[in-house]
Amino acid sequence: SAWQFLQKETTVKFLSHFDPKTGLARRSLFCDRVARSLTDAHKRRARYAVAVLDIEQLSGINDAFGRHCGDLLLQHVADRLKRRFGESEQLAHIGGGTFALVRDITRLSPEELLQAMHEHAVALFGEPFIIEGRTIPVAVKTGIAFHPENGKDAQTLVQNAEAALRNARATGERQLRYSAERHGEMLARLTLEHKLRKA
C-alpha cells in the first residue's frame, strides 16, 4: 500500500542519515550540520572545534564479550555524549567505535578549552560502563581540528580531525590536534611502507 511504501521510504531515508544503533547522525549528515554552523562563522568571527573520538580496543571487547555487548557499549557511549552535550545535532557516529562532535569555542581561551576538554573526557569516560552486569572501562583516542586554521569548510575540518586521530593512534598519544607537518610526515611514512610492502 502507499502507506507501507511511505513507511519504507522514510525508514530508508532515516537509515541513510542516522545510525540505527546510536540514533546519531552518520558522517554525511554531520558534515552538512557542521557546514550549516560555519555558514557565517567568518562574519561572526566564530571559532569551532571538530573532535573525532575513537574507542580503543573495541574489537577486543567484541571478541571477549560478543558483538552484542560491543553494540550495547556503543549505545551507552552515545547516551553519555547526548547527556553531556544535550544537542545531538552536534554529534555523530561515524562508524565502528568512532564518534564525532562539533563545538562553538569562540568564547574560550586556549587554557579554558584545554580545561573543558579534560572535564568532558572525565565526565564521559572517567567511570567504566556497566553492560549486562559486566564492568567495562573505556579509553578513547581523540583527534581535533579547529576552524578556521585547520580548515575553512566542513569536509576539510572533519577529514583533518580524522587525520589527527590517526596520528594519535600512530604515536600512542591520547589526543592530538591536526598539524599539517605531522600529517605530511605520516603520509610520507605510509607511502614508504606501502612501497616497501610492494617491493
N, C-alpha and C positions, 0 to 999 in steps of 0.2 A: 504494500500500500504506500501511498505518498508519505504518510506519517512515518512508516518504517524507513523509507528511503531518506527522509529528512533526518531522522534519528541517526542513521548510519553515517550520513554525510557530516553531521555535527560531530559524531564520535571521531571520524577520520580526521576532521579539521582539528579537533581538540588534541588528538594524539600526535599530529604533526607539529603542534606548537608547545605541548606540555608533556612532561614525563609522567606517565601514569603512576609510577611507584611513589614519587615525591609530591606530585601536583605542582611542581615548579616549572617555570619556562624552560624550554630547550634553548640551545645556543642561538638559533636564528632569531627567535622572538626576543631573547635577551639583548642581542645586538641592536635590534630595532628599538628597544626600550632605551638602551644607552644612547643611541643616536638621537632619540627624542629629547633626552635630558641635555644633550650637547648643543641642540639647535641654536640657541642664542647665548651659549656659555661665554664666548669672547666678549659680547656686548656687556654681559653682567660681570665680566672678569671673574667668572666662576671657575673653580678647580674641582676636578673629580679624580677619584681613585677607583681603578678596577682591580679586584683581588680574585685570584683563582686558587682555591684550596683543594688539596688532594689528600684523601685518607691514605695513610701509609699502611702497607700490608693488608689491603682489603682482600687480595687473593688468598692470603694466609688465613684470614678469618673465614672466608668461604670454604677453604679446604678443611679447616679444623672443625667448624660447626655446621657446615652445609650452606648452600646458596640461599636458602630461605632465611637463615639468620643474617646473612650479609645484606639481603634486601630489606629486612626489618631495621637493620642498623642505618641504612641509607635514609629510611623514613624518619628515624629518630633524629638523625643529624639535621635533616630538612626541618623537622619540628623545632629543634633548638634554634636554628637560623631564623625561622619565622618569628619565634618568640622574642629573639634578641633584636631583630631589625624591624619587626612589625610589618613592614611593607614587603610583601612577597614580590611586588613589582620590581624590586631591586635585586632579586635573587634568581639564580638559575641552577639547574642540574645539567652539567654539560655532558655527562656520561660516565660510566664506571663509578669511581669514588670521587669524582671531580665536581665541585660546586663553584659558582662564581657570584660575586656581588659587586654592585657599584654604589659609591657613596659620594655625596657632595662634601668636599673637605675645605671649601672656600674659607671658612672662619677659623680653621685650625692652624696653629703654628706647627712647625715640624716636631717640636717636643710634644705638643698635645696630641698630634697624630700618632706618634710612637706609643704614647701612654694609652690612647684609645685602642690601638691595635693589640696591645698587651692585654688590656681589660677584656676585649672581645674574645681573644684566644682563651683566656682563663674561664670566662663565662661559658664558652661553647664546649671546650674540650678539657677543662680542669677536672671535671668529675667523670668517672667512667660511665658507660651506658649499660643499663640493665636490660638485657634482651632474653626473654623467656627464662628468667631466673639465673642467667649467666652474666657475670660482670666482665664487660669488655672495655678496657682502656683504649682510647683512640688518640693517635698522634697524627698531625697533619703537616704537610709542607705547603707553603704559600708563595705565589708569585704575584707581584704588584706592579701595575703600570699607572703612571699619572698623566692626566690631561692638563695642560696641552703638551708638556715637554716630551712625553713618550708616545704621542700620537694625537692627531687632531680629529680623527674620526673613530667611530665605534669599533669597526673591524680591526683596525691597527692596534687600538688600545687592548682589545681582548687578546689578539694574537701576541702582543708584547708581554702581557701578563702571563700568558701560557709559556712564552719563551723563558720568562723569569722563573716560572715554576720548574721547567725542565732543567734550568741551571741550578736551582736549589736542590733538585734531585741528584744532579751530577756531582755537586760539590758537597752534598750532605748538610748544607745549611738549612735552618728552619724556614726562614723567609728571605726572599731576595726581591729587590726592586729591579725593574728592567734596566739594563745598560747596554747600549749599542756595542761598545767594545767587547764586553763579555759575550754578548750574543755572537759577534763576529768570530771570536776565538772558538766558541763552541761549534759553530758551523764549520770552521776550518778543521777542527778536530774530527767531527763526524764525517766530513768529506774524506779526510785522510784515512779514517778507519774503514770507510766504505771501499776506497780504492785498494787498501791493503787486503781486505777480505776477497776482493775480486781478483787480485794479482795471483 
